[in-house]
Amino acid sequence: MFIVTQVSPYPDGPAGVHGVLGQAITGLTELAGLAGLNAHVVSEVSEIAPTHLARGGVLALFTIGETPWSKEQRAAISSSLSEGQLAVLAVHSATDACRGWEGYERIVGARFDGHPWTQEFSVEVVDATHPSTSHLGDRWEWKDEVYLFSGLRDDAHVLLRVAPGQLDMDAPEAKTPECGFPLAWCFSEGTGRVFYTSLGHFPHAWENPKYMRHVSGGLSWLLDGGAENTAAS
């Protein structure tokens, strides 16, 4: 499993570098080990040869800003995912990356479109049968950033969303997107699988058993889809 944590500047200013990245790396590395995967932490995507991406595995993304994937790497990710060799596990700000990569929203499911709220809220479990949500019950109380999204894929299967009545719609930049307020989803791209959760901004997430089981369940679902169990070294 490639754990990519490269954060890059926005064209018009610095990206919000997440202080939680160290904990996220530890947590994702532990989950990879529990799933029988070899974890490779990647702080510079230039370290990954396109041929390694083409061989398959799991691509875990906790990125933000213009991640500098090369054309060859982008092509390898897209084709390997579509062919079922590669699975994608995208976390939190991964939807706020790669604005210059046309089609990246197909890889992660949607584009980040702002976060007017950072608060405690009730999470509504939309699909309680998925491995990432089956332990949560009908509602889950949580504190995090609440993202807005644009261009959510029509075939994205929403797993979690903000429960009704939780958000102050008078907050600056607040709006209701066409897709509502999803928090996690999954879908297939060709014969490959993608799981995304927008949660995970604060350190407490990576110390919380329910959250870690949420991410672990997403990873389990990806691997059930046939992705290679060992990432290329």
HUQUIVEN-V15831 format. One record per residue. N is the residue number from 1. OMEGA is omega in radians with two decimals (* if undefined). Layout:
BEGIN
n=N omega=OMEGA
n=N omega=OMEGA
END
This chain:
BEGIN
n=1 omega=3.04
n=2 omega=3.12
n=3 omega=-3.01
n=4 omega=-3.09
n=5 omega=-3.12
n=6 omega=3.05
n=7 omega=-3.02
n=8 omega=3.13
n=9 omega=2.91
n=10 omega=3.10
n=11 omega=-3.07
n=12 omega=3.11
n=13 omega=-3.09
n=14 omega=3.03
n=15 omega=3.09
n=16 omega=-3.11
n=17 omega=-3.06
n=18 omega=3.09
n=19 omega=-3.11
n=20 omega=-3.03
n=21 omega=3.13
n=22 omega=3.11
n=23 omega=3.12
n=24 omega=3.10
n=25 omega=3.13
n=26 omega=-3.11
n=27 omega=-3.14
n=28 omega=3.09
n=29 omega=3.11
n=30 omega=3.12
n=31 omega=3.09
n=32 omega=3.14
n=33 omega=3.13
n=34 omega=3.13
n=35 omega=3.14
n=36 omega=-3.13
n=37 omega=2.97
n=38 omega=-3.11
n=39 omega=3.07
n=40 omega=-3.13
n=41 omega=-3.03
n=42 omega=3.08
n=43 omega=3.08
n=44 omega=-3.04
n=45 omega=3.07
n=46 omega=3.13
n=47 omega=-3.06
n=48 omega=3.09
n=49 omega=3.10
n=50 omega=3.14
n=51 omega=3.09
n=52 omega=3.08
n=53 omega=-3.12
n=54 omega=3.13
n=55 omega=3.08
n=56 omega=-3.06
n=57 omega=3.09
n=58 omega=3.07
n=59 omega=3.13
n=60 omega=-3.03
n=61 omega=2.89
n=62 omega=-2.97
n=63 omega=3.03
n=64 omega=-3.12
n=65 omega=-3.01
n=66 omega=3.11
n=67 omega=-2.97
n=68 omega=3.02
n=69 omega=3.06
n=70 omega=3.09
n=71 omega=-3.13
n=72 omega=3.10
n=73 omega=3.12
n=74 omega=-3.14
n=75 omega=-3.14
n=76 omega=3.12
n=77 omega=-3.09
n=78 omega=-3.08
n=79 omega=-3.12
n=80 omega=3.07
n=81 omega=-3.10
n=82 omega=-3.11
n=83 omega=3.08
n=84 omega=3.10
n=85 omega=-3.07
n=86 omega=2.99
n=87 omega=-3.10
n=88 omega=3.04
n=89 omega=-3.06
n=90 omega=-3.03
n=91 omega=2.95
n=92 omega=-2.97
n=93 omega=3.11
n=94 omega=3.08
n=95 omega=3.13
n=96 omega=-3.12
n=97 omega=2.95
n=98 omega=3.08
n=99 omega=-3.13
n=100 omega=3.13
n=101 omega=3.10
n=102 omega=-3.09
n=103 omega=3.12
n=104 omega=3.13
n=105 omega=3.05
n=106 omega=-3.13
n=107 omega=-3.07
n=108 omega=3.01
n=109 omega=-3.12
n=110 omega=3.06
n=111 omega=2.97
n=112 omega=-3.11
n=113 omega=3.10
n=114 omega=3.04
n=115 omega=-3.12
n=116 omega=-3.01
n=117 omega=2.90
n=118 omega=-2.95
n=119 omega=2.93
n=120 omega=-3.13
n=121 omega=3.07
n=122 omega=3.07
n=123 omega=3.05
n=124 omega=3.12
n=125 omega=-3.08
n=126 omega=3.14
n=127 omega=-3.10
n=128 omega=-3.13
n=129 omega=-3.10
n=130 omega=3.14
n=131 omega=-3.12
n=132 omega=-3.03
n=133 omega=-2.97
n=134 omega=-3.12
n=135 omega=-2.94
n=136 omega=-3.03
n=137 omega=-3.11
n=138 omega=-3.10
n=139 omega=3.13
n=140 omega=3.13
n=141 omega=-2.99
n=142 omega=3.00
n=143 omega=-3.10
n=144 omega=2.88
n=145 omega=3.05
n=146 omega=-3.08
n=147 omega=2.85
n=148 omega=-3.14
n=149 omega=2.99
n=150 omega=3.05
n=151 omega=3.08
n=152 omega=-3.14
n=153 omega=3.12
n=154 omega=-3.09
n=155 omega=3.09
n=156 omega=3.12
n=157 omega=-3.09
n=158 omega=-3.11
n=159 omega=3.14
n=160 omega=3.01
n=161 omega=3.08
n=162 omega=3.12
n=163 omega=-3.11
n=164 omega=3.03
n=165 omega=-3.06
n=166 omega=-2.95
n=167 omega=3.10
n=168 omega=-3.08
n=169 omega=3.02
n=170 omega=3.12
n=171 omega=3.11
n=172 omega=3.11
n=173 omega=3.11
n=174 omega=3.07
n=175 omega=3.10
n=176 omega=3.14
n=177 omega=3.11
n=178 omega=-3.10
n=179 omega=-3.09
n=180 omega=-3.06
n=181 omega=3.10
n=182 omega=3.14
n=183 omega=3.12
n=184 omega=3.12
n=185 omega=3.06
n=186 omega=3.11
n=187 omega=3.05
n=188 omega=3.02
n=189 omega=-2.94
n=190 omega=3.08
n=191 omega=3.07
n=192 omega=-3.08
n=193 omega=3.11
n=194 omega=3.01
n=195 omega=3.12
n=196 omega=2.94
n=197 omega=3.11
n=198 omega=-3.09
n=199 omega=3.08
n=200 omega=-3.10
n=201 omega=-3.01
n=202 omega=3.11
n=203 omega=-3.08
n=204 omega=3.14
n=205 omega=-3.03
n=206 omega=3.04
n=207 omega=-3.03
n=208 omega=-3.10
n=209 omega=-3.13
n=210 omega=3.12
n=211 omega=-3.13
n=212 omega=3.08
n=213 omega=3.05
n=214 omega=-3.14
n=215 omega=3.12
n=216 omega=3.10
n=217 omega=3.06
n=218 omega=3.10
n=219 omega=3.11
n=220 omega=3.12
n=221 omega=3.10
n=222 omega=-3.07
n=223 omega=3.07
n=224 omega=-3.14
n=225 omega=3.05
n=226 omega=3.08
n=227 omega=3.14
n=228 omega=-3.09
n=229 omega=3.11
n=230 omega=3.11
n=231 omega=3.12
n=232 omega=3.13
n=233 omega=*
END
